[in-house]
Amino acid sequence: MSKPTYYITTPIYYPSDKLHIGHTYCSVATDAMARYKRMRGFDVMFLTGTDEHGMKIEEKAKDAGVSPQEFVDNIVIGANGIVDLWKLMNISNDRFIRTTDDYHVAAIQRIFKALYEKGAIYKGTYKGLYCTPCESFWTETQLVDGKCPDCGREVHYAEEEAYFFKLSAYGERLTELLETGWLEPRTRVNEMINNFIKPGLEDLCVSRTTFTWGVPVDFDPGHVVYVWVDALFNYMTALGFENDRYDDMRFWPADVHFVGKEIVRFHSIIWPAMLMALDLPLPKKVFGHGWLVIDGKKMSKSIGNVVDPTKLAPRYGTDALRYFLLREFPFGQDGDFTNELLITRINSDLANDLGNLVSRTVAMVDKYFGGTLPVERESGEFDADIIGIASALPGVYEGHMEKFGFQNALVEIFKLTSRANKYIDETAPWTLAKDEGKRARLATVLYNLLEAVRIAAVLLTPFMPESVEKIFAQIGAGELVTWESAQEFGALTPDATVRKGDTLFPRIDIAKELEELGKI
């Protein structure tokens, strides 16, 4: 029997400069969801990539004295580039698309022509306001204080021959779509309808003639395809749509596109309208997550207020950084990033709670039983509570994960680890160990602790895969690392054997560390 499919995507990132922690946040969230679905038995396709065309790249390359292709190659596949960053962050993408890939370029030309032949695209003259960094056209009424409503930078007047997509024809259908819950969270829906659809959608300029770094319109030399048409169809060309590079269209429609809130408009208005024009299935969901901000301001490569994940991940561990990003900030809302928050979260949750629980439990099994538990058991007070919490956890966790509630899922896991630490204090294994007649009771307490750790670790796998492997090795979990095994408290063999290991999450001196970070 074939596995059910699950297709999840990040946006394709714009390589005008090195990526920052905000981009990493989106990729880590997408990775956690992909790993969760694989754990649940799905055939997962996880796509990420880069959106490499447009005027901004052309100008950046000129300033750098290199060709546009050399410029994007350096940022995408060069040393410490985007591909290396995703390796560092343990991103398990199945495919990586670049919009400069030859198969994608050819597919976009076919798609553009198909839209034209269907009458969805027509030729005209564009007169209006353009934001080069955002590759976006705006009307006077959409500007905020005379500037781009997305990035707050200057716009300039542009006039040129162009092709237009009949976006204005889709307002009613798009409103109906958005009202179904197709776009999340709900605040994004209100924004799209009230700010863009109700004032009246205008036809969208979909080609440019003032620069050349883009996909050529093959039936009209001099025109290049507008970058967002080029970018949005990546989700389908990467599967094999209009090309023979891949044969994975079974994954379409996508189950969910994860995107930053600044590009929700493109994904929830322009993207579905173009798919409607070609009579193609729509993605099942678009989720617009919030920004990581610093002092209330969005991180921006051009402003320079960015946090570099390549400095943090090696310093604290990739898993610690992954955990922090998804535990500290509700997915869908903005979050204010500080180094102090990061270090505090590592100390409180990972060092004091989880790491301490694992080390104490393993150390006690090793000290009191030479590393291997005896099979004799004796139940007692407090057992039912910890077993009940552990047994109920997978169901509660599943409910949060299916709604992309990563923060809530992690909160529930750590309720179990906190309860397990309390259970140690309640049962006092060190006291039981002094009485030979309490040997079976001591073994039961330690077994319950190992099982609590095991179930918590299974559910942490999508978030901290490398650390979980180390935990499994220390508690002797063997093959009991599956979703199915997490449903059963007591699956661990009665004579479990532990193996002491290195400290999982060393505690950090926060004052000293903040001082050191200030020097970087």
ROVEXFI-803321 format. One record per residue (C-alpha): residue number from 1; residue in one letter; x, y, z. Coordinates in steps of 0.05 Angstrom, whole numbers, plus 5000, padded with zeros to 4 digits. Layout:
N
{NUM, 'a', {X, Y, Z}}
...
END
This chain:
520
{1, 'm', {5000, 5000, 5000}}
{2, 's', {5029, 5067, 4979}}
{3, 'k', {5041, 5121, 5030}}
{4, 'p', {4999, 5184, 5031}}
{5, 't', {5036, 5244, 5002}}
{6, 'y', {5052, 5309, 5037}}
{7, 'y', {5082, 5369, 5000}}
{8, 'i', {5108, 5427, 5040}}
{9, 't', {5149, 5487, 5016}}
{10, 't', {5187, 5547, 5042}}
{11, 'p', {5187, 5610, 4999}}
{12, 'i', {5245, 5611, 4952}}
{13, 'y', {5293, 5661, 4983}}
{14, 'y', {5321, 5722, 4947}}
{15, 'p', {5397, 5718, 4944}}
{16, 's', {5413, 5792, 4943}}
{17, 'd', {5456, 5780, 5005}}
{18, 'k', {5470, 5727, 5058}}
{19, 'l', {5408, 5701, 5094}}
{20, 'h', {5393, 5717, 5167}}
{21, 'i', {5358, 5685, 5226}}
{22, 'g', {5289, 5707, 5200}}
{23, 'h', {5298, 5664, 5138}}
{24, 't', {5325, 5608, 5182}}
{25, 'y', {5263, 5612, 5225}}
{26, 'c', {5218, 5595, 5165}}
{27, 's', {5263, 5538, 5141}}
{28, 'v', {5268, 5507, 5210}}
{29, 'a', {5192, 5509, 5219}}
{30, 't', {5182, 5477, 5151}}
{31, 'd', {5234, 5425, 5167}}
{32, 'a', {5201, 5408, 5233}}
{33, 'm', {5134, 5398, 5198}}
{34, 'a', {5166, 5355, 5144}}
{35, 'r', {5202, 5312, 5195}}
{36, 'y', {5137, 5305, 5235}}
{37, 'k', {5099, 5281, 5174}}
{38, 'r', {5154, 5232, 5156}}
{39, 'm', {5150, 5205, 5227}}
{40, 'r', {5075, 5196, 5216}}
{41, 'g', {5088, 5153, 5154}}
{42, 'f', {5077, 5203, 5098}}
{43, 'd', {5115, 5205, 5032}}
{44, 'v', {5141, 5276, 5041}}
{45, 'm', {5166, 5325, 4989}}
{46, 'f', {5199, 5385, 5022}}
{47, 'l', {5220, 5440, 4974}}
{48, 't', {5263, 5501, 4985}}
{49, 'g', {5306, 5542, 4938}}
{50, 't', {5324, 5611, 4912}}
{51, 'd', {5290, 5664, 4871}}
{52, 'e', {5349, 5691, 4831}}
{53, 'h', {5323, 5740, 4777}}
{54, 'g', {5303, 5813, 4776}}
{55, 'm', {5328, 5884, 4774}}
{56, 'k', {5356, 5884, 4844}}
{57, 'i', {5402, 5825, 4830}}
{58, 'e', {5424, 5857, 4765}}
{59, 'e', {5442, 5921, 4801}}
{60, 'k', {5477, 5885, 4858}}
{61, 'a', {5519, 5845, 4809}}
{62, 'k', {5538, 5908, 4771}}
{63, 'd', {5560, 5942, 4836}}
{64, 'a', {5601, 5880, 4853}}
{65, 'g', {5634, 5879, 4785}}
{66, 'v', {5610, 5808, 4768}}
{67, 's', {5556, 5778, 4723}}
{68, 'p', {5488, 5765, 4755}}
{69, 'q', {5499, 5690, 4750}}
{70, 'e', {5566, 5696, 4786}}
{71, 'f', {5534, 5739, 4839}}
{72, 'v', {5478, 5690, 4855}}
{73, 'd', {5524, 5630, 4850}}
{74, 'n', {5568, 5660, 4904}}
{75, 'i', {5511, 5671, 4952}}
{76, 'v', {5473, 5607, 4937}}
{77, 'i', {5526, 5553, 4928}}
{78, 'g', {5590, 5589, 4948}}
{79, 'a', {5626, 5578, 5013}}
{80, 'n', {5580, 5594, 5072}}
{81, 'g', {5524, 5606, 5023}}
{82, 'i', {5451, 5587, 5028}}
{83, 'v', {5461, 5514, 5013}}
{84, 'd', {5514, 5510, 5067}}
{85, 'l', {5469, 5547, 5116}}
{86, 'w', {5414, 5495, 5107}}
{87, 'k', {5464, 5439, 5119}}
{88, 'l', {5487, 5474, 5182}}
{89, 'm', {5415, 5480, 5207}}
{90, 'n', {5402, 5407, 5190}}
{91, 'i', {5347, 5424, 5140}}
{92, 's', {5322, 5359, 5109}}
{93, 'n', {5295, 5387, 5043}}
{94, 'd', {5283, 5336, 4989}}
{95, 'r', {5294, 5385, 4932}}
{96, 'f', {5327, 5452, 4922}}
{97, 'i', {5305, 5495, 4863}}
{98, 'r', {5341, 5555, 4833}}
{99, 't', {5301, 5598, 4785}}
{100, 't', {5363, 5600, 4741}}
{101, 'd', {5359, 5524, 4732}}
{102, 'd', {5350, 5511, 4657}}
{103, 'y', {5290, 5466, 4665}}
{104, 'h', {5254, 5519, 4706}}
{105, 'v', {5270, 5575, 4656}}
{106, 'a', {5242, 5533, 4598}}
{107, 'a', {5180, 5515, 4639}}
{108, 'i', {5167, 5589, 4656}}
{109, 'q', {5169, 5607, 4582}}
{110, 'r', {5117, 5554, 4567}}
{111, 'i', {5073, 5576, 4626}}
{112, 'f', {5077, 5650, 4605}}
{113, 'k', {5058, 5632, 4534}}
{114, 'a', {5000, 5588, 4558}}
{115, 'l', {4973, 5646, 4599}}
{116, 'y', {4979, 5691, 4538}}
{117, 'e', {4945, 5642, 4492}}
{118, 'k', {4887, 5634, 4542}}
{119, 'g', {4876, 5709, 4540}}
{120, 'a', {4896, 5716, 4613}}
{121, 'i', {4955, 5761, 4592}}
{122, 'y', {4952, 5821, 4545}}
{123, 'k', {5002, 5873, 4521}}
{124, 'g', {4999, 5946, 4543}}
{125, 't', {5039, 6002, 4573}}
{126, 'y', {5056, 6007, 4647}}
{127, 'k', {5056, 6075, 4681}}
{128, 'g', {5064, 6073, 4756}}
{129, 'l', {5106, 6068, 4819}}
{130, 'y', {5157, 6013, 4828}}
{131, 'c', {5197, 5988, 4888}}
{132, 't', {5261, 5956, 4863}}
{133, 'p', {5280, 5918, 4927}}
{134, 'c', {5211, 5886, 4931}}
{135, 'e', {5203, 5878, 4856}}
{136, 's', {5133, 5907, 4865}}
{137, 'f', {5088, 5957, 4831}}
{138, 'w', {5042, 6000, 4873}}
{139, 't', {4986, 6051, 4864}}
{140, 'e', {4989, 6119, 4897}}
{141, 't', {4935, 6098, 4947}}
{142, 'q', {4974, 6035, 4969}}
{143, 'l', {5036, 6074, 4989}}
{144, 'v', {5048, 6089, 5063}}
{145, 'd', {5075, 6159, 5074}}
{146, 'g', {5094, 6159, 5001}}
{147, 'k', {5137, 6097, 5007}}
{148, 'c', {5132, 6022, 4993}}
{149, 'p', {5081, 5992, 5041}}
{150, 'd', {5122, 5928, 5047}}
{151, 'c', {5192, 5953, 5061}}
{152, 'g', {5184, 6028, 5073}}
{153, 'r', {5234, 6048, 5020}}
{154, 'e', {5229, 6098, 4963}}
{155, 'v', {5190, 6081, 4900}}
{156, 'h', {5203, 6110, 4831}}
{157, 'y', {5160, 6125, 4772}}
{158, 'a', {5165, 6074, 4715}}
{159, 'e', {5136, 6075, 4646}}
{160, 'e', {5147, 6019, 4596}}
{161, 'e', {5115, 5971, 4548}}
{162, 'a', {5093, 5909, 4586}}
{163, 'y', {5048, 5849, 4588}}
{164, 'f', {4992, 5849, 4640}}
{165, 'f', {4957, 5792, 4676}}
{166, 'k', {4881, 5802, 4684}}
{167, 'l', {4883, 5800, 4759}}
{168, 's', {4822, 5846, 4764}}
{169, 'a', {4778, 5789, 4739}}
{170, 'y', {4790, 5746, 4800}}
{171, 'g', {4768, 5789, 4859}}
{172, 'e', {4704, 5751, 4874}}
{173, 'r', {4734, 5682, 4867}}
{174, 'l', {4794, 5702, 4911}}
{175, 't', {4748, 5730, 4965}}
{176, 'e', {4709, 5665, 4966}}
{177, 'l', {4774, 5625, 4971}}
{178, 'l', {4802, 5668, 5027}}
{179, 'e', {4738, 5661, 5067}}
{180, 't', {4744, 5585, 5069}}
{181, 'g', {4804, 5586, 5116}}
{182, 'w', {4852, 5570, 5059}}
{183, 'l', {4898, 5626, 5084}}
{184, 'e', {4921, 5627, 5157}}
{185, 'p', {4924, 5659, 5206}}
{186, 'r', {4857, 5696, 5200}}
{187, 't', {4889, 5764, 5209}}
{188, 'r', {4923, 5755, 5142}}
{189, 'v', {4856, 5742, 5109}}
{190, 'n', {4827, 5807, 5135}}
{191, 'e', {4888, 5844, 5110}}
{192, 'm', {4884, 5815, 5040}}
{193, 'i', {4810, 5827, 5031}}
{194, 'n', {4806, 5896, 5062}}
{195, 'n', {4872, 5925, 5035}}
{196, 'f', {4876, 5894, 4966}}
{197, 'i', {4812, 5861, 4941}}
{198, 'k', {4758, 5908, 4966}}
{199, 'p', {4792, 5972, 4939}}
{200, 'g', {4792, 5937, 4871}}
{201, 'l', {4846, 5892, 4842}}
{202, 'e', {4885, 5922, 4785}}
{203, 'd', {4914, 5882, 4728}}
{204, 'l', {4985, 5861, 4744}}
{205, 'c', {5046, 5879, 4703}}
{206, 'v', {5080, 5813, 4687}}
{207, 's', {5138, 5832, 4642}}
{208, 'r', {5194, 5883, 4642}}
{209, 't', {5237, 5914, 4588}}
{210, 't', {5283, 5959, 4630}}
{211, 'f', {5330, 5903, 4651}}
{212, 't', {5351, 5836, 4623}}
{213, 'w', {5365, 5791, 4683}}
{214, 'g', {5304, 5747, 4680}}
{215, 'v', {5269, 5693, 4640}}
{216, 'p', {5262, 5719, 4568}}
{217, 'v', {5192, 5721, 4538}}
{218, 'd', {5210, 5677, 4479}}
{219, 'f', {5155, 5702, 4433}}
{220, 'd', {5171, 5776, 4444}}
{221, 'p', {5246, 5792, 4449}}
{222, 'g', {5263, 5849, 4497}}
{223, 'h', {5213, 5828, 4550}}
{224, 'v', {5232, 5787, 4611}}
{225, 'v', {5181, 5753, 4656}}
{226, 'y', {5163, 5792, 4719}}
{227, 'v', {5200, 5760, 4777}}
{228, 'w', {5139, 5739, 4816}}
{229, 'v', {5109, 5699, 4759}}
{230, 'd', {5177, 5666, 4752}}
{231, 'a', {5183, 5654, 4827}}
{232, 'l', {5113, 5629, 4844}}
{233, 'f', {5111, 5573, 4792}}
{234, 'n', {5173, 5543, 4823}}
{235, 'y', {5127, 5502, 4869}}
{236, 'm', {5103, 5465, 4807}}
{237, 't', {5163, 5465, 4761}}
{238, 'a', {5204, 5432, 4817}}
{239, 'l', {5156, 5373, 4812}}
{240, 'g', {5161, 5368, 4736}}
{241, 'f', {5106, 5415, 4712}}
{242, 'e', {5120, 5435, 4640}}
{243, 'n', {5187, 5400, 4641}}
{244, 'd', {5215, 5330, 4640}}
{245, 'r', {5268, 5339, 4693}}
{246, 'y', {5223, 5309, 4747}}
{247, 'd', {5162, 5264, 4749}}
{248, 'd', {5131, 5282, 4816}}
{249, 'm', {5066, 5317, 4800}}
{250, 'r', {5032, 5266, 4846}}
{251, 'f', {5051, 5314, 4902}}
{252, 'w', {5010, 5372, 4873}}
{253, 'p', {4971, 5407, 4900}}
{254, 'a', {5017, 5428, 4956}}
{255, 'd', {4991, 5414, 5026}}
{256, 'v', {5019, 5480, 5052}}
{257, 'h', {5063, 5538, 5031}}
{258, 'f', {5099, 5570, 5090}}
{259, 'v', {5115, 5643, 5074}}
{260, 'g', {5133, 5706, 5112}}
{261, 'k', {5076, 5754, 5121}}
{262, 'e', {5109, 5805, 5074}}
{263, 'i', {5096, 5760, 5014}}
{264, 'v', {5027, 5735, 5033}}
{265, 'r', {4997, 5781, 4981}}
{266, 'f', {5035, 5746, 4925}}
{267, 'h', {5017, 5677, 4950}}
{268, 's', {4944, 5689, 4967}}
{269, 'i', {4923, 5735, 4910}}
{270, 'i', {4970, 5731, 4851}}
{271, 'w', {4988, 5657, 4857}}
{272, 'p', {4918, 5628, 4862}}
{273, 'a', {4893, 5675, 4807}}
{274, 'm', {4946, 5651, 4758}}
{275, 'l', {4929, 5579, 4775}}
{276, 'm', {4855, 5594, 4765}}
{277, 'a', {4872, 5624, 4697}}
{278, 'l', {4905, 5558, 4676}}
{279, 'd', {4851, 5515, 4708}}
{280, 'l', {4902, 5483, 4754}}
{281, 'p', {4890, 5457, 4825}}
{282, 'l', {4904, 5506, 4880}}
{283, 'p', {4950, 5491, 4939}}
{284, 'k', {4911, 5467, 4999}}
{285, 'k', {4936, 5521, 5046}}
{286, 'v', {4980, 5582, 5052}}
{287, 'f', {5007, 5600, 5122}}
{288, 'g', {5037, 5669, 5132}}
{289, 'h', {5082, 5668, 5192}}
{290, 'g', {5106, 5729, 5231}}
{291, 'w', {5173, 5763, 5231}}
{292, 'l', {5231, 5759, 5279}}
{293, 'v', {5243, 5831, 5297}}
{294, 'i', {5297, 5869, 5334}}
{295, 'd', {5273, 5927, 5378}}
{296, 'g', {5206, 5922, 5343}}
{297, 'k', {5236, 5929, 5273}}
{298, 'k', {5236, 5876, 5219}}
{299, 'm', {5304, 5846, 5205}}
{300, 's', {5328, 5870, 5137}}
{301, 'k', {5390, 5855, 5097}}
{302, 's', {5390, 5926, 5070}}
{303, 'i', {5381, 5959, 5138}}
{304, 'g', {5433, 5914, 5169}}
{305, 'n', {5397, 5896, 5234}}
{306, 'v', {5404, 5822, 5223}}
{307, 'v', {5425, 5763, 5266}}
{308, 'd', {5472, 5713, 5233}}
{309, 'p', {5454, 5640, 5247}}
{310, 't', {5523, 5617, 5224}}
{311, 'k', {5551, 5650, 5287}}
{312, 'l', {5499, 5624, 5335}}
{313, 'a', {5490, 5551, 5313}}
{314, 'p', {5563, 5531, 5322}}
{315, 'r', {5566, 5568, 5388}}
{316, 'y', {5504, 5537, 5421}}
{317, 'g', {5489, 5478, 5377}}
{318, 't', {5443, 5473, 5318}}
{319, 'd', {5389, 5437, 5357}}
{320, 'a', {5389, 5489, 5413}}
{321, 'l', {5379, 5544, 5361}}
{322, 'r', {5324, 5505, 5326}}
{323, 'y', {5289, 5493, 5391}}
{324, 'f', {5292, 5565, 5412}}
{325, 'l', {5263, 5591, 5347}}
{326, 'l', {5202, 5546, 5350}}
{327, 'r', {5192, 5548, 5426}}
{328, 'e', {5200, 5622, 5439}}
{329, 'f', {5155, 5651, 5384}}
{330, 'p', {5084, 5631, 5366}}
{331, 'f', {5085, 5613, 5292}}
{332, 'g', {5042, 5665, 5258}}
{333, 'q', {5059, 5724, 5304}}
{334, 'd', {5119, 5770, 5306}}
{335, 'g', {5174, 5755, 5358}}
{336, 'd', {5227, 5801, 5385}}
{337, 'f', {5295, 5766, 5382}}
{338, 't', {5349, 5778, 5434}}
{339, 'n', {5411, 5739, 5453}}
{340, 'e', {5389, 5741, 5525}}
{341, 'l', {5324, 5706, 5508}}
{342, 'l', {5362, 5653, 5470}}
{343, 'i', {5411, 5638, 5526}}
{344, 't', {5357, 5639, 5580}}
{345, 'r', {5315, 5589, 5541}}
{346, 'i', {5374, 5543, 5530}}
{347, 'n', {5390, 5544, 5604}}
{348, 's', {5319, 5536, 5631}}
{349, 'd', {5290, 5484, 5583}}
{350, 'l', {5348, 5447, 5553}}
{351, 'a', {5402, 5448, 5607}}
{352, 'n', {5361, 5451, 5672}}
{353, 'd', {5300, 5411, 5650}}
{354, 'l', {5312, 5361, 5593}}
{355, 'g', {5387, 5353, 5598}}
{356, 'n', {5385, 5347, 5674}}
{357, 'l', {5330, 5295, 5670}}
{358, 'v', {5368, 5252, 5622}}
{359, 's', {5434, 5255, 5659}}
{360, 'r', {5403, 5243, 5727}}
{361, 't', {5362, 5184, 5704}}
{362, 'v', {5419, 5150, 5666}}
{363, 'a', {5467, 5163, 5724}}
{364, 'm', {5420, 5131, 5774}}
{365, 'v', {5408, 5069, 5732}}
{366, 'd', {5483, 5063, 5725}}
{367, 'k', {5498, 5075, 5798}}
{368, 'y', {5444, 5032, 5829}}
{369, 'f', {5439, 4975, 5779}}
{370, 'g', {5505, 4976, 5740}}
{371, 'g', {5470, 5005, 5679}}
{372, 't', {5418, 4950, 5669}}
{373, 'l', {5350, 4950, 5704}}
{374, 'p', {5325, 4886, 5737}}
{375, 'v', {5257, 4861, 5713}}
{376, 'e', {5223, 4860, 5781}}
{377, 'r', {5171, 4916, 5790}}
{378, 'e', {5132, 4947, 5846}}
{379, 's', {5081, 5003, 5833}}
{380, 'g', {5072, 5060, 5881}}
{381, 'e', {5048, 5130, 5893}}
{382, 'f', {5059, 5182, 5838}}
{383, 'd', {5066, 5129, 5783}}
{384, 'a', {4996, 5139, 5755}}
{385, 'd', {5005, 5213, 5745}}
{386, 'i', {5069, 5211, 5704}}
{387, 'i', {5044, 5151, 5664}}
{388, 'g', {4979, 5187, 5650}}
{389, 'i', {5014, 5250, 5625}}
{390, 'a', {5062, 5211, 5582}}
{391, 's', {5007, 5168, 5552}}
{392, 'a', {4963, 5228, 5535}}
{393, 'l', {5020, 5269, 5507}}
{394, 'p', {5022, 5242, 5435}}
{395, 'g', {4949, 5258, 5422}}
{396, 'v', {4955, 5329, 5450}}
{397, 'y', {5020, 5339, 5411}}
{398, 'e', {4988, 5315, 5347}}
{399, 'g', {4931, 5365, 5354}}
{400, 'h', {4981, 5423, 5359}}
{401, 'm', {5027, 5399, 5303}}
{402, 'e', {4970, 5390, 5253}}
{403, 'k', {4954, 5464, 5264}}
{404, 'f', {5027, 5486, 5259}}
{405, 'g', {5026, 5501, 5333}}
{406, 'f', {5099, 5485, 5344}}
{407, 'q', {5106, 5527, 5407}}
{408, 'n', {5046, 5493, 5440}}
{409, 'a', {5071, 5424, 5420}}
{410, 'l', {5138, 5439, 5453}}
{411, 'v', {5104, 5467, 5515}}
{412, 'e', {5067, 5401, 5523}}
{413, 'i', {5130, 5359, 5516}}
{414, 'f', {5164, 5400, 5570}}
{415, 'k', {5105, 5392, 5616}}
{416, 'l', {5124, 5318, 5616}}
{417, 't', {5198, 5330, 5628}}
{418, 's', {5181, 5378, 5685}}
{419, 'r', {5134, 5327, 5715}}
{420, 'a', {5189, 5274, 5709}}
{421, 'n', {5238, 5318, 5747}}
{422, 'k', {5186, 5328, 5801}}
{423, 'y', {5174, 5253, 5802}}
{424, 'i', {5247, 5243, 5820}}
{425, 'd', {5240, 5289, 5880}}
{426, 'e', {5174, 5255, 5901}}
{427, 't', {5201, 5183, 5897}}
{428, 'a', {5271, 5198, 5923}}
{429, 'p', {5309, 5141, 5888}}
{430, 'w', {5370, 5155, 5931}}
{431, 't', {5329, 5136, 5992}}
{432, 'l', {5300, 5074, 5960}}
{433, 'a', {5370, 5051, 5941}}
{434, 'k', {5389, 5046, 6015}}
{435, 'd', {5336, 4992, 6027}}
{436, 'e', {5348, 4925, 5991}}
{437, 'g', {5274, 4910, 6001}}
{438, 'k', {5258, 4969, 5957}}
{439, 'r', {5298, 4944, 5898}}
{440, 'a', {5236, 4929, 5855}}
{441, 'r', {5206, 4996, 5872}}
{442, 'l', {5270, 5033, 5853}}
{443, 'a', {5272, 4995, 5787}}
{444, 't', {5201, 5016, 5773}}
{445, 'v', {5215, 5089, 5787}}
{446, 'l', {5276, 5090, 5741}}
{447, 'y', {5239, 5052, 5687}}
{448, 'n', {5183, 5102, 5688}}
{449, 'l', {5233, 5158, 5682}}
{450, 'l', {5266, 5125, 5622}}
{451, 'e', {5199, 5117, 5589}}
{452, 'a', {5180, 5189, 5601}}
{453, 'v', {5247, 5210, 5570}}
{454, 'r', {5237, 5163, 5511}}
{455, 'i', {5167, 5188, 5494}}
{456, 'a', {5189, 5261, 5501}}
{457, 'a', {5249, 5247, 5457}}
{458, 'v', {5208, 5214, 5402}}
{459, 'l', {5163, 5276, 5399}}
{460, 'l', {5224, 5322, 5400}}
{461, 't', {5252, 5288, 5338}}
{462, 'p', {5225, 5338, 5287}}
{463, 'f', {5255, 5396, 5327}}
{464, 'm', {5322, 5369, 5353}}
{465, 'p', {5340, 5308, 5312}}
{466, 'e', {5414, 5303, 5330}}
{467, 's', {5403, 5312, 5405}}
{468, 'v', {5347, 5261, 5404}}
{469, 'e', {5395, 5209, 5374}}
{470, 'k', {5442, 5221, 5432}}
{471, 'i', {5385, 5214, 5482}}
{472, 'f', {5363, 5148, 5450}}
{473, 'a', {5434, 5122, 5455}}
{474, 'q', {5439, 5140, 5529}}
{475, 'i', {5372, 5110, 5550}}
{476, 'g', {5379, 5046, 5509}}
{477, 'a', {5316, 5059, 5468}}
{478, 'g', {5339, 5016, 5410}}
{479, 'e', {5287, 5016, 5355}}
{480, 'l', {5233, 5046, 5399}}
{481, 'v', {5239, 5114, 5367}}
{482, 't', {5177, 5113, 5323}}
{483, 'w', {5110, 5149, 5327}}
{484, 'e', {5076, 5083, 5341}}
{485, 's', {5122, 5067, 5400}}
{486, 'a', {5107, 5135, 5430}}
{487, 'q', {5034, 5114, 5438}}
{488, 'e', {5053, 5059, 5487}}
{489, 'f', {5080, 5073, 5556}}
{490, 'g', {5118, 5010, 5575}}
{491, 'a', {5146, 4993, 5506}}
{492, 'l', {5218, 4997, 5531}}
{493, 't', {5246, 4929, 5548}}
{494, 'p', {5241, 4916, 5624}}
{495, 'd', {5316, 4902, 5629}}
{496, 'a', {5336, 4967, 5594}}
{497, 't', {5410, 4982, 5591}}
{498, 'v', {5434, 5054, 5593}}
{499, 'r', {5499, 5084, 5570}}
{500, 'k', {5526, 5148, 5601}}
{501, 'g', {5544, 5202, 5551}}
{502, 'd', {5568, 5274, 5548}}
{503, 't', {5526, 5330, 5576}}
{504, 'l', {5473, 5345, 5524}}
{505, 'f', {5464, 5420, 5538}}
{506, 'p', {5518, 5452, 5580}}
{507, 'r', {5493, 5509, 5623}}
{508, 'i', {5515, 5578, 5599}}
{509, 'd', {5539, 5635, 5642}}
{510, 'i', {5492, 5688, 5615}}
{511, 'a', {5529, 5750, 5638}}
{512, 'k', {5595, 5726, 5612}}
{513, 'e', {5564, 5701, 5547}}
{514, 'l', {5528, 5766, 5532}}
{515, 'e', {5594, 5803, 5542}}
{516, 'e', {5628, 5756, 5493}}
{517, 'l', {5573, 5763, 5442}}
{518, 'g', {5580, 5838, 5445}}
{519, 'k', {5651, 5830, 5419}}
{520, 'i', {5632, 5789, 5357}}
END
